[in-house]
């Protein structure tokens, strides 16, 4: 291979790495926190919101305007990072060795095209579409946009849903390949988004089929290689929010964080190399057809940045002089030194202090387990035999007001009929045969399920998810209370719901019962939720699990149960983060992982009894 080409590739990779170190630091510790603070304080009103509340919280005129402004600001930052990356690789390719300062200044000049009305389309393209495909053009602020895992899991329970998931992924990749040269046109030719799309297709008409196939093959290879690698590292990579002021504490205290950081560094390095090579390939193809724009080399020096640095240094010297003068004016230096030492010790202790977990981790079978038809008595009995502490079940009201154990509002997926649960009587529902996980079964009543759970060898507990309609929340809560007390199962059942009104109603009626909030998405400060929401625990979709999230919940004395954890490595990672329960389709794996974790980790738990922590 030509040594000059290897040299160019090496310089391109180093240039990309240089830019990424800067942008990741700025994104994690400056830009990201600022945007998050503005959204939390001015859009959400500093109040945490979950589930569908996330969408309704921004519907006020001011909320919509601020959300749009923040979205455009995020788009500008994402575009600026990609612009810096492309400029850095471009200059490396022509033999210009630009410093970070020159790269930042050179790329900043290419923003005039964003003043066009098409900036809204450009923002959607850079903030949502490119991170969704996650090929070629990566950024630090919005590293990846994903369909939530629980949505994917629900879709993949049917053949049509599985095909739909693959179709969405294939269509997004095809559309990306069709528009893959748009960022180059915007950045290198200073075009607005509409003109860049036209230029993109003009370039494609000029490029031969062989070169187009070469480029598309690289994109497809990236797509599948990264998907494979992410599946391999699933649950181990740390997330953006894990880079905060607690990073030292996470690193020293958590093996999972150290491992996740190592994998993240390795994965990020691979991405930097891949971006450099892909950009060089695209630039080389454009040059081959005489379409590579000529942009001036990096401008050496930046007086604004230099003046800022000199001002900051002067300010630092001024403060140091004041501090020295203040220190020397004190006669009792030992007293001050002792005070500072105590203050430092208190700060260090507070920094590394960790709130204890409320109870030992639980293995919780999701809808019973995946080895039988979901939400059937047989599924719960099997989960009990596999060592589950609890079985998660879903209850809805039939048309005659009886709580039935069934998940879907409609019965098409499970029973092949178009009716809804709320439209059929208990007798009609009992006549149906449900099919899932390759097994069949019947729809039990809530009372039948409790009685069956009480007869299991370990008297498995039930994590009951309330699934009300808009009109029967109070009735469902009251019927659930009636049945639990009739069966004397107060110490065997705990409750949760995606609907906070139902959680609030149940907690108001039975304040000593263990009642939690189930969330698949949230915005705002989780530490405020303990005051805003009357709950005993959180059940979160696994996409929300991060070191920072778990730390905040732990400091708020909120146990966290994570759903749906079906990967062995994920389970280990979640337990090390501080999860108090694993809601899984495979409770036998959760039992094995929890037992292994308990043997290797000695930890203090506030409640050592069986069942849930109860008020005495």
N, C-alpha and C positions, 0 to 999 in steps of 0.2 A: 504494500500500500504506500502511496505517496506520502513522504514524511511531512510535506507542507500541509497536506490535508489533515493529517493527525494533529499537527500543531494548531491548525485553525479550530478543529473540534475541541481540543483541550482548552484553548483560549475561550471558546464559546461557553463551555461548561463552567469554567471559572467565573466568567462574567455573569452568567445566570445565577450561580451560587452567591456571588457578591450582592446582587440585587435582592435575592430572596431573603438573605440574612437581614438586610435592612428592613424590608417590607414586613417580614414576619414579626420582628421586634416592634416596629411601629404599630402594626395592626393589633397585636396581642396586648400591648401595654399602653397605647395612646389612642389610636383611632377607634378601635373596637369599644373600649370602655366609654369613650366620649359619646359615640352614637348610641350605645346601650343606655347611658345615663339620660340622654335627651329623650329617648323613646320611653323609658321607664317613668321619668319624672313628668314630662309634659304631655305625653300621649295617654299613658295608662294612669296617670295621677298617683304614681308610687304605690299602687294597689295591685297585688298579684291577680292574674286572671288565668283561667285554665279552659281547655277543651274549646267548645264553641264560643266561649266568652272572649277568646283571643281575637275573634273576627268582629264581634259586636263592639268591642272596646274602642275600636278606631273609627266608628261610623259617625261620630260627631264632625261637624264642619272643620273645627280646629284639628281634630285627630286625623282626619283625612289629609288635610294640607300638610301637617307636620310629617305624617307618614310618607307622603309623596316627596317632600324635601329630603328626608332621610334616605329614601330609596335612591334618589338622584345623587345624593352625596356618596352613598355606597357605590353606585355605578361609576362615579368619577374616580374614586379610589381604585376600584378594580381595573378600570380602563388605564389609569396611570401606571399601575404595576405592570400590566401586559405591555404597555408602550415602552416602559423602561427595559423590559426583558428583550423586546424585539430590537430596540436601538442598541442594546449591549451586544447582542449576537451579530447584528448588522456590522457594527464597527469592528468586532473581532474578526469578522470574515474578510474585511478589507484591510486588516493589519493595523487598525487603530487600537491602541491600548488605553481605554478610557477609565478614569477613576470613577468611583461612585458619585462624587460630586458632579462630574461632567455628564454622567448618564442621567442623573435626576434633572439637571438643568435642561439638557437637550430634549428629553422626553416631555418635559413640562410645556415646552413651546408648542407641542402638537395637541392643542385643546380647542382651537378655534372652531373645528368642525362640530364640536358638541353644542354650539350655540344654535344649531338648526332645530327646527320643530321635531325632527325625527329622533331627538335625544331620548324620547320616551321609548321608542322601539329599540334604540341602542342600549338603554338601561335594562330592558327586559332580556335582551340578547346576552349582555355581559354578566348580569347578576343572577339570572334564573336559568337561561338556556345553556350557556357554556358550562356552568357548574353541574347541571343535570347530566350532561353527556360526559363531562370530566375527561376530555381528551385534548391534548395540545395546549390550550390556553387555560392555565390555572391561575388562581389568585389566592391570597391569604385570608381576605376578609370573608368571602363566601366560598370555602374550599370545595363544598359539594352540596348539591341539592338532591335529596333522596325522597322517594315515596316511602312513608313510614312503614316500618317492618310489619306492624300489625295489620296494615292495609294489604300489603303483599301476602301475608300469611292467610288473611281471610279470602283473598282472591284465589290463591292457589289451592283452596279446599275444593274447588270445582275445576273441571277440565277447561271450561270456557274462560274462567278467570285466569287460569295459568296461561292460556293462549293470549289473553288480553295483556298480561304482564310482558310476555315476550314481544308482542306486537308493539307496545309502547316503547320498549327499549330499542327495538330494531328501527322503528320510524324516527326516533330521536337521533339515532346514529346516522341514518341516511340523510336527514335534514342537515345535520352538522356537516357532513362531508360535502353536501351541496353548497353550503355557505362558508366553507372552511377558510377561504381567502379574504373574507370581509374584514377581519381585524387588520390584515396587512394593508389593504387598500385605505382604510381609515387612518392608520398610523403613518404609513410611508408616503401616501399621496395626499394627506390632509383633506380627506373627503368626509362628508356627513354620511350617516348610515345608509340613506337611500341610494346615493351615488356609489357608495362602496359595494352595495349589493349588485348594482349594474356592472361595476368594474369586475367584481368577482366572476360573474358569468361571462364577461368579455374575455377574461384570462382563461377560463375553462375552454372557451371556443378555440383559443390559440394553442393551448397545450395539447400535445398528442395523447392518444388513448393510452399508450404505454406509460407515459409519465403520470397521467391521471390515475391509472391503476396502481402505479408504484406508491403514489401519495396516499391513495385510499387504503391500500394494503397496510401501510404504516399505521393509519388511524385505527383500522380494524384490529391489528395486532395489539396496539396500545389498549384498546377497549377491553379485549378479552384477557390480556395479560394482567391488567390492573384488577379486573373483576376476580380473576383467580387469586391474585395476591391478597386482595381485601378479604376474600372468603377464608384464606389461609390465616390471616392475621385478625380475623373478626373478633371484636371485643377487646383486643390488646392495645390498639392504637389509642393514645390519649387524644383529647379533643381540644379545640381552640380555647374553651373556657377553663381548661386545666392549666393554662399559662396565666397565672395571676400572682399576686403578692404572696400567696401561700406555696409557691412552687418549691421553695427550699424544704418546707415542712412535708409536703407530699413526697419529695425525693428521699428524704431521710427516713420517713416513717413507713412508706408503702413499697413493698416489693413489686406489686402490680404496676405502680406508677413508674418505677425505675425501668421495668421491662417495657412498659408502654412507651416511655420516652426513647429508649434505645431503638425500638421498632419504628417509632415516628421519625427519628433522625435518619435511619436507613431508608425508609420509604420516601422521605423528602429528598434525600440525596439522589435516589433513582429518578424521581420526578424532575429534578433539576437537569440531570444528564439527558433525560428523554426530551425535555422541552428544547434544550440547546440543539440536539440533533435534528429534531423535527423542524425547528425554525431554519436551521442551516439548509435542510433539504428543500423547504419551500422557497427560500431565497435563491438557492441554486437553480431551481426549475424556472423561476421568473427571469433570472439572468440569462438562462439558456435561450429564451425567446425574446431577449432584448426588452423585457418589461420591468426590470428591476429599477425602481426610482433611484435617483442619485440624491442622497441627502448629505449635508455638510458634516464634517467630522466634529467630534466633541469640542465644545468651547472650553478652553483651559481656564480654570479659575472661576470663582463665583464670589464677587465682592460682597454681595448681600450676605451669603453664608459666612464669609470671613469676618465681616463686621459684627454679625450676630455672635460668632464664637468669641471675638475680642471683647464684646460687651459683657458676655456671660462670664468670661475669665476675670474681667475687671470687677464685676459685681461680686464674684467669689472672693477676690482679694479684699474687697471692702468689708464684706461680712466677717472674714477671718480676722481682719484688723480690729473690728469692733469686739469680736469674741475674745481676742487676746487681751485687749485693754480691760474688758470686764473681768476676765480671769485674774489678771495681775492686780486688780484693785481689791481683791479679797485677801484677808490675812490668813484665814483658816482654810488652806487649800485641801488639807486632809479631810476636813468635814465635807467639802464640796465633792471631793473624789469619792468618798464613801457614799454620798447621796446619789451620785451618778452611777456608781456600781450597783446599788440597790435598784435604781430605776431601770438600768439595763437588764438586771436579773429578772425583774418583774415582767419586763417586756418580752424577754426570751421565754419565760415560763408561760406567759399568756399566749405567745405565738405557737408554741409546740403543744400546748394543752389540748387534749382531745376528750370530748364528752363520751361517756360510756354508752354502749348500746343498751336498749331497754330489755331485750330478751334474746335468747339464743336463736340462731337462724332456723327458719322453718322450711321444710320441703312441702310445696303446695301443688297438688295436681290440677292442671288447667282443664276445666270442664270434666273433671275426674281424671282421665288419662287418655292417651291416644291408642291404647291397646283394646279399647272397646268403643262402642258408639258413644259419642259425647253426651254428657249430662244425663246419663242413664245410671240406674242403681248399680248395674254391673261395673260401670266405669269407676264409680266411687269405691266399690268393694275391692276392685283390683288395685286402685291407688293405695288403699289401706294396706293390702297385702304386700305392696312394694315399699312400705315404710313412710308413706306420706303423713305429715302431721295434720294437714288440712287438704280438703278437696274444694276447689273453687267451682261453684255452680251458679247458674243464672235463673232468676225467677221472674215470671210475668203473670198477669192476671188473665184468666179465661173470661169469656163473656158472662159467665155466671159467678164471677168474683172469686175464683179459687186460684191461689198461687200455683203455677205450673213450672216445672224445671225444664226450660228450653231457652236456647240462646237467641236465635233469629226472630225478628219481629214477624217476618213472613216465613212460610213453611215450604217454599219451593225447593230450596237447597236440601233440606233435611228429609222432607216427606213427599216431594214431587207434587204438591198441591199449591194453588195460588192464594189460598186463604191466609189471613193473619191470625195470630194466636188470640188476639182480643176479640175476634169475630166468631170463634168457635166455643162451644160449651166444653166442660170437662169431659163429658161422655164422648163427644165427638173427637176430642184430642186424644183420648185414651184408645180410640179405635185405630189411630194412625201408627204406622211403623216408620221409624226414622232410620236413616242410613248415613253413616259417616265412619271414617277410618277403616273402611272395608267391612264393617260390622253393622248389625241391625239391633234395634231395641225399641222400647216403648217410652212414652213421655210420662214420667212420674209426677205426682203432685209433690209439693214441698213437704207436706206432712209425711208422705210415704218415704221420701228421701231421708228425712231426719230419723225416722224409726229404723230404717235400714242401716244408717250410719251408727246408730247406737248399738246395733247388734254386731258390728265388726269387732275383731279381736282387740284392737287398740282404741276402739271408740273414736274413730277419726273425726276431727273437727270439720266444720263446713264454713268456708268463706263464701258468703252469699252475696252475689251482685244483684242489686235491685235494678230492674229494667222497666221503668214505668212509661206510660204514654203521657201526653200532655195533660190528660184529664183525670188520671187515676193515681196520682202520686200519693196522696193522703190515704186512699183506700188500700193501696199495695203495702204501705208502711204498717197500717193498722192490722191488716190480715197477717202480715209476717210476724208481728208481735204476738198476735193471738195464738198462732200455731206454735211458735217457739215456746211460749209459756204453757200451752196445753201439753206439749211433749216434755216439759221440764228440761229444755235444751239451752237454757240461758248461758251456761258455761261452755257449750259446745259450738255455738254459732257466733261468728263475727260477720260484719256486714260492710259493704262498700257500694258505691255507685258512681257512674259518670255524671249523674244528675245531682248537683249539689243540694237542690231543694229537698230531695229525698233523704240525703245524708243529714241535713239540718233537722228535718221533721223527726227522723228516727232518734237522733241524738237528744232532741228536746223531750221526747216521750220517755226514753230510757237512757238517761245520762251516764249510767254506769256500764252500759254495753260498749263493746269494742267496735267502733264505727269509723270507717276511713273513706277517703276520697280517691277515686280512680281517675287518673289523668293520662292523656296521650300527648298532650302538648301544653306548654305554659309560657307565660311572659310576665315579667315583673320579678320582684324580689321574693324568693321562696321563704326567706326568714320572716317576712311579714305575714305569711299565710297562717302561721300558728295563732295570730291575733284576729285575722280576718275570717278564718274558717274554723268552726268547732269540729275538730277531727282528732282521732287517736293515731292514725297512720296514713301513709300515702302508698298507693299502688300505682307505679309508673310504668309506662311503656319503655322498653329497654333503650330506645333511642335517646331518652332523656338522661340516662345514667352517665354521670361523669364524676370525677373526684370532687370538683367544686360543688356540684349539686348535692352530692351525698354528704359532704361536710356541713353544708348549711342546714340540711334536714336533721342531721345528727345533733348539731348545736341547738336546734329547736326542739329536741327530744321527740322527734317524729320517726318511728320505725318506717323503713321503706321496703316494700315488696315489689320485685321487678318482674314484669311479664313481657313477652313469653320467652323465657330463657331456655333454649333447647340445645345450645352448644356447650360442650363440656368446658372448653376454655373460657367461654363467656361466664359460666357459673363461677368458676374460680376467681375471675377478675372482679365480678360483682361482690362476692363475699369479701374480698380484700378491700374493696371500696367501702364496705360497711353495710351491705344489704342485710336486712333482717329476715328476708324471705325470698325464695325463688319460686315463681309461678311458672310451671313448666308442663308441657305435654308428656314428659317422661320423668315422672317422680322418682323412679328407681335411680336415674343418673343424678338427680338432685340429692337424693339421700346419700348416695355414695360420696359425692363431692363435699357435702356438708360434714359428713362424718370424718372425712379425711382432713378437712379444714380445721375442725374442732380438735383433732389430735395434735395438729402442728401449730395451733395458735392458742395460747393461753390468754384469755381476755375476761375482764370483769363485766358481768351483766347485772343490771339493777334488779331484775326479776328472775329468780331461779326456779320458779314453780312450773307446773304443767298447765298448758292452756295459755290464755292471754292475761296480761297484767290487769288485775281488777282492783278497784278501790275498796278498801276495807272500812 
